[in-house]
């Protein structure tokens, strides 16, 4: 496994010519976007929401987006990564109103955006269109600051933060480990699962050792420099987080080694975020301070230190700009300008070469090891037998690892399954014409007339119609044979990564969850030792075991049944509808360098 710096080359460009071109095109692009908002999106909001939401005004101002610098990194002959900085700052005039009279309004008067957009081009082909797929994501959460006007100017605590959080949530769907994959080539033989997903590059070990001069959330009126907090930390990277223990009655806490976190890293520009919080979970809330300080540092900044592979402790100054200083003691460090700091201990764990990862023997117990042994990668391919009504709302896979006698580790989730766009009918007709041919054929238009309408060869149209008819018949026959009436195929083609700490006792679980987060069923658990031995590298097919409900019917369930009878579109989908689900997947293992690969004698 290559290290994070193992790349063939890196080039940087300022993109001056792109920004000059964009400066000339942006007024037209902004006008087109404003017309879309006013003419199309506003009508959809008004018709689709109970409060008649609509944009009374929408103007992006005179600002122009800027791009660059751009870094181009060639990881291999078939893999190129582009990292592009994007910025937009401008006074804007956006007003969203609700109600027929517009009595409630929410306005934005300024918008500032900064983010580093990453585009991975892979695989690179020797035939047109050269690029097989494009993976788009932000390595770290983009920074979007909104200055509000309208209802948020009124004394309504927390409204601006809720709006800001909702906007940040939209961007988080493109922040690692989330990403968007756009397939460029239509030849699926050129695309592998590795081409349509993100591979981890290593594991980061993080421990917040201590805090220095933290804000004091608890103090008494008249007391001189008598203030304390009950601090704890929430450490995040990507979609994983760890909450440390709470240290009582201090502003200079020391956290134990047991509060160490391990994060799977996919890109060196991902950020570690540490939120130092005050624990005020009494029966009555005594203070409303909450946040005591925040740190954001990228993995690349940590790796730039010498000997990143060895444990290192660095002191960082916390950002206290969001701390509610007005609720603190007048002599508090935040109010007197004394910096609040934390000591952060970290270590970078590289993946071992593939030859080491393949030397696992599931018949021998592993030595105990203080750090994780490696990462198990569960490759989700495709499945059949999914109820159409559930698939349209969204079905995801939940993956987690369970060690004997320990609490289950935090789960990771896949994206929603995608229905196949269309089968390959081995025709030269463009894909965009298939839908038109289907519609005309449904209207009983013969092949000759269809060919004349779309200006295509009649033989090609007849070949497509025959192939499509055979496909529909075979699908109907397959559904009848497997009891998959009104079921469909879904594909994922993505990888879920979980840390393996105790190989001898660890079991990996996969559960299917619906759009509401309810578990529909489980696949057969995977022993970590089987994954490490390489016996699960080849694609497996597993039938879903339905989730059993042991809870007794409650009053709320009877009410739910009554409402489902009145509103049939809201009827919950029976778990029995998932009995025909079969999933195709595989699993492989990446060992961490330094993890033991020798075994204790049995």
matplotlib code that plots the C-alpha trace (Angstrom):
import matplotlib.pyplot as plt

x = [0.0, 1.4, 2.0, 0.2, 3.2, 3.7, 2.6, 4.3, 4.1, 2.3, 1.8, 0.2, -1.5, -3.1, -5.9, -5.7, -7.1, -10.1, -11.0, -10.7, -13.0, -15.4, -15.5, -16.9, -19.4, -20.6, -23.2, -25.0, -24.7, -26.0, -28.9, -29.8, -29.6, -31.8, -34.4, -34.4, -35.0, -37.8, -39.6, -39.1, -37.9, -40.2, -43.3, -42.2, -41.7, -45.1, -46.9, -44.8, -44.8, -47.7, -46.5, -46.4, -42.7, -41.3, -38.4, -39.5, -36.0, -33.0, -29.8, -26.3, -24.8, -21.8, -19.3, -17.6, -16.5, -12.8, -11.0, -7.4, -4.8, -5.3, -3.1, -2.9, -1.5, -0.9, -1.2, -0.7, -1.0, -4.7, -5.5, -5.3, -6.5, -7.3, -7.6, -9.3, -9.8, -13.1, -14.2, -17.2, -17.7, -20.4, -23.2, -26.4, -30.1, -32.1, -35.5, -37.5, -41.0, -43.8, -47.6, -49.8, -49.1, -45.4, -45.6, -42.7, -39.5, -35.9, -33.3, -29.6, -27.6, -24.0, -22.5, -18.9, -17.8, -14.5, -13.8, -11.3, -13.1, -11.5, -12.0, -10.6, -10.3, -10.1, -9.6, -7.8, -8.5, -6.8, -10.1, -12.7, -13.9, -10.4, -11.9, -14.0, -15.5, -15.2, -15.4, -16.3, -16.0, -14.8, -12.0, -13.1, -16.3, -16.6, -16.8, -20.0, -20.9, -24.3, -25.3, -29.0, -31.8, -35.5, -36.9, -33.5, -33.0, -35.8, -35.1, -35.6, -32.7, -31.0, -32.9, -29.8, -27.8, -30.5, -30.5, -26.7, -26.7, -29.2, -27.1, -23.9, -25.8, -26.4, -22.7, -21.9, -23.4, -20.3, -17.7, -15.6, -16.4, -19.4, -18.8, -20.5, -19.4, -20.2, -19.7, -18.4, -18.0, -21.0, -18.8, -19.2, -16.4, -13.9, -15.2, -14.3, -15.5, -12.0, -12.7, -16.0, -15.1, -12.5, -9.7, -8.3, -4.7, -4.0, -5.2, -4.7, -4.4, -5.6, -5.6, -6.5, -4.1, -5.0, -6.6, -5.0, -6.8, -10.2, -13.2, -15.0, -18.7, -19.5, -19.0, -20.7, -21.6, -19.1, -16.5, -13.0, -11.5, -13.5, -14.7, -14.6, -16.0, -16.7, -14.9, -15.0, -14.0, -15.8, -13.2, -14.3, -12.9, -15.2, -18.3, -16.6, -16.5, -15.4, -16.7, -14.1, -14.8, -15.7, -13.2, -15.0, -14.5, -11.4, -10.2, -7.0, -8.2, -6.1, -7.9, -6.8, -5.2, -8.4, -10.0, -7.8, -9.5, -8.6, -9.8, -9.7, -8.3, -9.2, -7.5, -4.7, -6.8, -9.4, -9.8, -9.6, -12.1, -12.0, -14.9, -14.1, -17.5, -18.8, -20.9, -23.9, -26.2, -27.8, -31.6, -31.6, -29.2, -27.0, -25.3, -25.8, -22.1, -21.8, -18.8, -15.5, -13.3, -12.7, -9.7, -9.6, -6.4, -5.9, -4.2, -1.6, -0.7, -0.1, 1.8, 4.1, 5.6, 8.8, 8.4, 4.6, 4.8, 6.0, 3.7, 4.0, 2.4, 1.7, 0.0, -2.7, -4.6, -8.3, -10.7, -12.9, -14.7, -18.0, -17.8, -20.6, -18.2, -21.0, -22.0, -18.5, -16.8, -15.3, -11.8, -12.2, -9.3, -11.6, -12.5, -9.0, -7.3, -5.5, -5.5, -7.2, -5.1, -5.1, -2.2, -2.9, -1.1, -1.2, 0.4, 0.1, -0.4, 0.6, -0.9, 1.5, 2.4, -0.2, 2.1, 2.0, -1.8, -2.1, -0.1, -3.0, -3.8, -7.3, -6.3, -3.8, -4.7, -3.2, -1.0, -2.6, -1.8, -2.5, -3.4, -5.7, -4.5, -5.9, -9.0, -11.6, -13.2, -16.7, -17.3, -21.0, -21.8, -25.5, -28.6, -31.9, -35.4, -35.7, -39.4, -39.9, -41.8, -38.9, -36.1, -37.6, -37.5, -33.9, -32.3, -28.8, -26.5, -25.3, -21.9, -20.3, -17.9, -18.6, -15.9, -16.8, -17.6, -17.4, -19.9, -20.5, -18.3, -19.8, -21.6, -20.8, -23.5, -23.6, -25.3, -28.8, -28.9, -29.3, -31.5, -29.7, -30.2, -30.7, -29.3, -26.8, -28.9, -25.8, -27.1, -25.4, -28.4, -27.6, -29.0, -31.0, -33.2, -34.2, -36.9, -38.3, -38.5, -40.2, -42.8, -43.5, -43.7, -46.2, -48.4, -48.3, -46.1, -44.4, -40.6, -40.4, -42.2, -40.2, -37.0, -38.2, -39.2, -35.8, -33.9, -32.2, -31.7, -34.8, -32.8, -31.3, -34.7, -36.1, -33.0, -33.5, -37.3, -36.6, -33.8, -36.0, -38.9, -36.7, -35.3, -38.7, -39.8, -36.7, -37.1, -40.7, -39.8, -37.0, -39.3, -41.9, -39.3, -37.9, -41.1, -39.9, -43.2, -42.8, -39.2, -36.1, -32.4, -30.2, -26.5, -24.1, -20.5, -18.9, -16.7, -17.4, -14.3, -14.2, -11.2, -10.2, -8.7, -9.3, -9.2, -9.9, -13.2, -14.4, -17.5, -18.6, -22.3, -24.3, -27.9, -30.3, -32.0, -34.9, -35.2, -36.5, -33.5, -35.4, -33.6, -35.2, -32.8, -29.3, -26.7, -24.8, -22.1, -18.5, -15.7, -12.8, -10.3, -12.1, -11.7, -8.0, -7.3, -8.5, -11.2, -13.9, -12.2, -14.3, -17.9, -20.4, -24.1, -26.1, -29.8, -31.2, -32.4, -35.4, -35.3, -37.5, -39.6, -40.0, -41.8, -45.5, -48.0, -48.5, -51.1, -48.9, -48.7, -52.5, -52.8, -50.2, -52.2, -55.4, -53.6, -52.2, -55.7, -56.8, -53.7, -52.6, -49.6, -48.1, -48.5, -45.3, -43.7, -43.9, -40.6, -41.9, -41.6, -37.8, -37.7, -36.5, -33.5, -30.1, -27.0, -23.7, -20.6, -17.0, -14.6, -10.8, -8.3, -5.6, -3.0, -1.4, 2.3, 3.6, 0.7, 1.8, 1.8, 3.4, 1.3, 1.3, 1.6, -1.7]
y = [0.0, 3.4, 6.1, 9.4, 11.0, 8.2, 9.9, 10.3, 14.1, 17.3, 20.4, 23.7, 26.4, 29.7, 29.4, 33.1, 32.6, 30.6, 33.4, 36.0, 33.9, 33.4, 37.1, 37.7, 34.8, 35.2, 38.0, 35.7, 32.7, 34.6, 35.9, 32.4, 31.1, 34.0, 33.3, 29.6, 30.4, 32.9, 31.0, 27.3, 26.8, 29.4, 27.7, 24.3, 25.6, 27.3, 24.2, 21.7, 23.3, 24.0, 27.6, 28.9, 29.5, 31.6, 33.8, 37.4, 38.5, 36.6, 38.4, 37.1, 40.7, 41.8, 39.3, 36.8, 33.3, 32.6, 29.3, 28.4, 27.6, 24.0, 21.1, 18.2, 15.0, 11.9, 8.9, 6.3, 5.8, 5.5, 7.9, 11.7, 13.9, 17.6, 19.8, 23.1, 26.0, 27.8, 31.2, 33.5, 36.6, 39.2, 41.3, 39.5, 40.2, 37.0, 37.1, 33.9, 34.6, 32.4, 32.9, 34.6, 38.0, 37.4, 38.1, 35.8, 36.4, 35.2, 37.2, 36.9, 40.1, 38.7, 35.3, 34.2, 30.8, 28.9, 25.3, 22.9, 20.8, 17.5, 15.7, 12.2, 11.0, 7.3, 5.0, 6.8, 5.0, 4.7, 5.1, 7.9, 9.4, 8.9, 9.2, 6.3, 8.1, 11.3, 11.3, 14.6, 15.6, 18.1, 16.7, 19.1, 20.9, 24.0, 27.3, 29.1, 32.3, 33.9, 37.3, 37.3, 39.9, 39.7, 37.3, 36.5, 40.2, 39.7, 38.2, 34.6, 32.7, 30.0, 30.6, 31.8, 28.8, 26.4, 27.9, 27.8, 24.2, 23.3, 24.8, 23.1, 19.8, 20.2, 20.5, 17.6, 15.2, 15.9, 15.8, 12.7, 9.9, 11.0, 11.7, 11.8, 9.4, 10.4, 7.6, 9.1, 5.9, 3.7, 0.6, -0.9, -3.4, -0.4, 0.4, -1.6, -1.0, 0.6, 3.1, 4.3, 4.5, 6.1, 4.0, 4.8, 6.0, 5.4, 5.6, 8.6, 8.1, 11.2, 11.8, 15.2, 15.1, 18.2, 21.7, 24.9, 28.1, 26.9, 29.1, 28.8, 28.1, 27.9, 30.9, 32.8, 36.4, 38.4, 35.6, 36.8, 34.6, 31.6, 29.8, 26.3, 24.0, 20.3, 20.0, 17.1, 16.9, 15.7, 14.7, 14.3, 13.4, 12.7, 10.9, 9.4, 11.0, 10.2, 11.8, 11.8, 11.5, 14.5, 16.1, 17.9, 21.3, 22.5, 24.7, 22.8, 19.2, 16.1, 13.4, 9.7, 7.6, 5.6, 8.6, 7.9, 7.9, 6.1, 7.6, 6.1, 8.8, 8.9, 12.2, 14.2, 17.4, 16.0, 17.9, 16.9, 18.9, 19.1, 20.8, 21.3, 21.4, 22.0, 19.2, 20.7, 17.8, 18.3, 18.2, 22.0, 23.6, 26.0, 27.7, 28.1, 28.3, 24.9, 25.4, 26.3, 26.3, 24.7, 23.4, 22.5, 21.1, 19.2, 15.8, 17.3, 19.8, 17.0, 15.0, 17.9, 17.6, 15.4, 11.8, 11.8, 8.0, 8.5, 9.8, 13.5, 16.1, 19.6, 22.5, 24.3, 27.5, 27.1, 29.3, 30.9, 33.3, 31.3, 31.0, 33.0, 35.4, 37.5, 34.6, 34.2, 35.8, 39.2, 37.8, 34.6, 33.9, 34.4, 37.9, 38.9, 37.8, 34.8, 32.0, 28.7, 25.8, 22.0, 19.5, 17.1, 13.8, 12.1, 9.3, 8.3, 4.6, 3.5, 0.5, -2.4, -3.8, -6.1, -9.1, -8.5, -8.2, -11.5, -13.4, -13.9, -17.3, -17.6, -20.9, -19.1, -16.5, -13.0, -11.4, -8.7, -5.2, -1.8, -0.3, -1.5, -4.4, -3.0, -2.0, -4.4, -3.2, -4.4, -4.0, -3.6, -4.6, -5.1, -6.9, -8.2, -8.5, -5.0, -3.8, -1.0, 1.3, 1.0, 1.4, 4.6, 6.2, 5.0, 1.8, 1.9, -0.6, -0.2, -1.7, -2.1, -4.4, -6.2, -7.5, -10.2, -8.6, -5.0, -2.4, -2.2, 0.2, 3.2, 2.2, 3.5, 3.8, 3.5, 5.8, 4.8, 2.1, 3.1, 1.3, 0.3, 3.0, 0.5, -2.9, -3.1, -3.9, -4.0, -1.3, 1.8, 4.0, 6.7, 6.1, 9.3, 7.8, 4.7, 6.5, 8.1, 4.8, 3.2, 6.0, 5.7, 1.9, 2.2, 4.3, 1.4, 3.3, 0.7, 0.4, 2.0, 5.1, 5.3, 5.2, 8.0, 10.2, 9.8, 9.7, 6.3, 3.0, 0.9, -2.3, -0.7, 0.3, -3.3, -4.8, -2.5, -3.3, -7.0, -6.9, -4.7, -7.2, -10.1, -8.2, -7.4, -11.0, -12.4, -9.9, -10.9, -14.6, -14.1, -12.2, -15.0, -17.7, -15.9, -14.4, -10.9, -9.4, -5.6, -5.9, -4.4, -4.6, -2.0, -1.3, 0.4, -0.2, 1.4, 0.3, 0.6, 0.6, -0.5, -0.8, -4.2, -4.2, -7.7, -10.1, -13.3, -12.1, -9.5, -10.0, -7.6, -7.0, -5.7, -4.5, -3.1, 0.1, 2.1, 5.8, 6.2, 4.3, 1.2, -2.1, -4.4, -7.4, -8.6, -10.5, -13.3, -11.9, -12.0, -13.2, -10.7, -13.6, -14.8, -11.3, -11.1, -14.5, -13.4, -16.1, -13.4, -11.5, -13.2, -12.0, -13.6, -13.9, -13.8, -13.9, -11.3, -12.5, -10.5, -8.4, -9.9, -7.5, -8.7, -5.6, -5.9, -3.7, -0.4, 2.3, 4.3, 1.3, 1.0, 4.7, 4.2, 1.4, 3.5, 6.4, 4.0, 2.9, 6.5, 7.5, 4.4, 6.2, 6.4, 2.7, 1.2, -1.5, -4.9, -6.5, -9.6, -7.8, -8.0, -11.8, -12.1, -9.8, -11.3, -9.2, -9.6, -8.3, -9.1, -8.2, -7.6, -6.5, -3.8, -4.5, -1.6, -1.3, -2.3, -4.5, -8.1, -10.5, -13.4, -15.6, -17.0, -20.8, -22.5]
z = [0.0, -1.0, 1.5, 1.3, -0.4, -2.9, -6.1, -9.5, -9.6, -8.4, -10.5, -9.4, -11.5, -10.7, -13.3, -14.1, -17.6, -16.2, -13.8, -16.6, -18.7, -15.8, -15.2, -18.6, -18.4, -14.9, -15.4, -17.9, -15.7, -12.6, -14.6, -15.8, -12.2, -10.9, -13.7, -12.7, -9.1, -9.8, -12.6, -11.7, -8.1, -6.6, -8.1, -6.9, -3.4, -3.4, -4.5, -2.5, 0.9, 3.3, 4.0, 0.4, 0.5, -2.4, -3.2, -3.2, -4.3, -5.4, -6.5, -6.2, -6.3, -8.2, -6.9, -9.3, -8.2, -8.3, -8.8, -8.0, -7.3, -8.6, -7.8, -10.1, -8.5, -10.6, -8.3, -11.0, -14.7, -14.4, -11.5, -11.4, -8.5, -8.9, -5.9, -6.7, -4.3, -4.8, -3.4, -3.6, -1.6, -2.3, -1.0, -2.0, -1.9, -1.2, 0.5, 1.2, 2.4, 3.8, 3.7, 1.2, 2.8, 3.2, 6.9, 7.7, 5.8, 5.9, 4.1, 3.3, 2.7, 2.4, 1.3, 1.8, 0.6, 0.6, -0.1, -1.7, -4.3, -5.2, -8.5, -9.0, -12.6, -12.9, -14.6, -17.5, -20.7, -24.1, -25.8, -25.9, -23.6, -21.9, -18.4, -17.0, -14.0, -12.0, -8.2, -6.7, -3.0, -0.5, 1.7, 4.5, 5.3, 3.1, 5.0, 4.2, 6.2, 5.8, 7.1, 7.6, 7.5, 8.0, 10.7, 12.2, 13.1, 15.6, 19.0, 18.1, 19.7, 17.7, 14.4, 12.5, 13.8, 12.6, 9.2, 9.0, 10.2, 7.5, 4.8, 6.2, 6.2, 2.4, 1.8, 4.2, 1.7, -0.5, 2.4, 2.8, 3.4, 1.3, -2.4, -5.8, -8.6, -12.2, -14.7, -18.0, -20.0, -20.8, -21.0, -17.6, -18.4, -18.0, -14.5, -11.4, -7.9, -7.1, -9.9, -8.4, -4.7, -2.3, -0.9, 2.6, 2.7, 6.4, 10.0, 12.3, 16.0, 18.1, 21.8, 23.4, 26.4, 28.3, 28.2, 29.3, 30.3, 29.2, 29.7, 33.0, 32.5, 36.2, 38.4, 41.2, 41.3, 43.5, 43.5, 42.4, 39.8, 40.9, 37.8, 36.6, 33.9, 33.4, 30.1, 27.6, 24.0, 20.8, 18.3, 14.6, 11.3, 8.4, 9.5, 12.7, 16.1, 19.6, 22.9, 25.7, 29.4, 31.5, 33.9, 36.7, 38.2, 36.3, 33.5, 33.1, 32.6, 31.8, 29.8, 30.2, 27.4, 27.2, 25.3, 22.3, 18.9, 15.6, 12.3, 8.9, 6.5, 2.8, 1.9, 3.4, 3.3, 5.6, 8.9, 12.5, 14.5, 18.3, 20.1, 23.8, 25.5, 29.1, 30.5, 32.2, 32.3, 35.7, 36.3, 35.9, 33.4, 35.3, 32.4, 28.7, 27.6, 25.9, 23.6, 25.3, 22.1, 18.8, 16.9, 13.2, 11.7, 8.5, 8.3, 5.9, 8.6, 11.1, 8.5, 7.7, 11.2, 11.3, 12.3, 11.9, 12.2, 15.8, 18.5, 18.8, 21.1, 19.8, 21.5, 19.6, 20.3, 20.3, 18.4, 21.0, 18.7, 19.0, 22.8, 24.6, 26.3, 27.7, 30.0, 31.4, 34.4, 33.6, 34.5, 32.4, 30.1, 27.1, 28.2, 29.2, 26.0, 27.5, 24.8, 25.5, 24.3, 24.1, 23.8, 21.0, 20.7, 17.3, 15.3, 11.6, 10.9, 7.4, 5.6, 5.2, 1.8, 0.2, 0.7, 4.5, 4.5, 2.7, 5.3, 7.8, 9.1, 10.6, 12.4, 14.7, 17.4, 17.0, 19.6, 21.7, 20.3, 21.7, 18.3, 15.6, 13.4, 10.2, 8.2, 6.8, 3.6, 2.8, -0.9, -1.7, -5.3, -6.2, -5.0, -6.3, -4.8, -3.2, -3.0, -5.5, -3.1, -0.5, -3.1, -4.4, -0.9, -0.3, 1.1, 2.7, 4.3, 7.9, 8.7, 12.1, 13.9, 17.2, 19.6, 22.2, 25.5, 24.1, 23.0, 19.3, 17.4, 15.7, 12.4, 9.0, 6.3, 2.6, 0.2, -1.1, -3.7, -7.3, -9.8, -13.1, -15.8, -18.5, -19.7, -22.6, -25.7, -27.9, -30.3, -31.8, -30.9, -28.4, -24.9, -25.1, -27.9, -25.9, -23.9, -27.1, -28.8, -25.8, -25.7, -29.5, -29.3, -26.4, -28.8, -31.3, -33.8, -36.0, -36.3, -39.8, -38.6, -35.4, -37.4, -39.7, -36.7, -34.8, -38.1, -37.4, -39.2, -39.1, -38.5, -35.4, -34.1, -34.6, -32.9, -29.9, -29.6, -29.8, -27.2, -24.9, -25.2, -24.3, -21.4, -20.0, -20.4, -18.7, -15.8, -15.3, -15.4, -12.9, -10.5, -10.7, -10.0, -7.0, -5.7, -6.5, -7.7, -7.8, -6.8, -8.5, -8.6, -6.8, -7.1, -4.7, -5.9, -2.9, 0.0, 3.7, 6.0, 9.6, 12.0, 13.3, 16.8, 18.1, 15.1, 17.1, 18.5, 16.0, 13.8, 11.0, 10.6, 7.7, 8.1, 5.5, 6.7, 5.1, 4.7, 8.3, 9.7, 10.5, 10.2, 7.6, 7.9, 8.2, 6.1, 7.6, 9.9, 8.7, 10.9, 10.9, 10.6, 7.4, 6.0, 6.9, 5.5, 2.0, 1.7, 1.1, -1.7, -4.3, -4.7, -2.4, -2.6, 0.6, 1.3, 3.7, 7.1, 8.1, 11.3, 14.0, 16.1, 19.7, 21.0, 22.0, 20.1, 21.7, 21.6, 19.2, 16.8, 16.8, 16.0, 13.3, 11.8, 11.8, 10.1, 7.5, 6.8, 6.2, 4.3, 2.3, 0.8, 4.3, 5.0, 6.3, 4.1, 5.6, 6.4, 4.7, 1.4, 1.8, 2.0, -1.7, -1.2, -2.2, -2.0, -3.8, -1.9, -1.0, 1.7, 1.9, 4.4, 4.7, 7.5, 9.3, 9.3, 12.7, 13.5, 14.4, 11.5, 13.5, 15.7, 19.2, 19.2, 19.8]

ax = plt.figure().add_subplot(projection="3d")
ax.plot(x, y, z, "-o")
ax.set_aspect("equal")
plt.show()
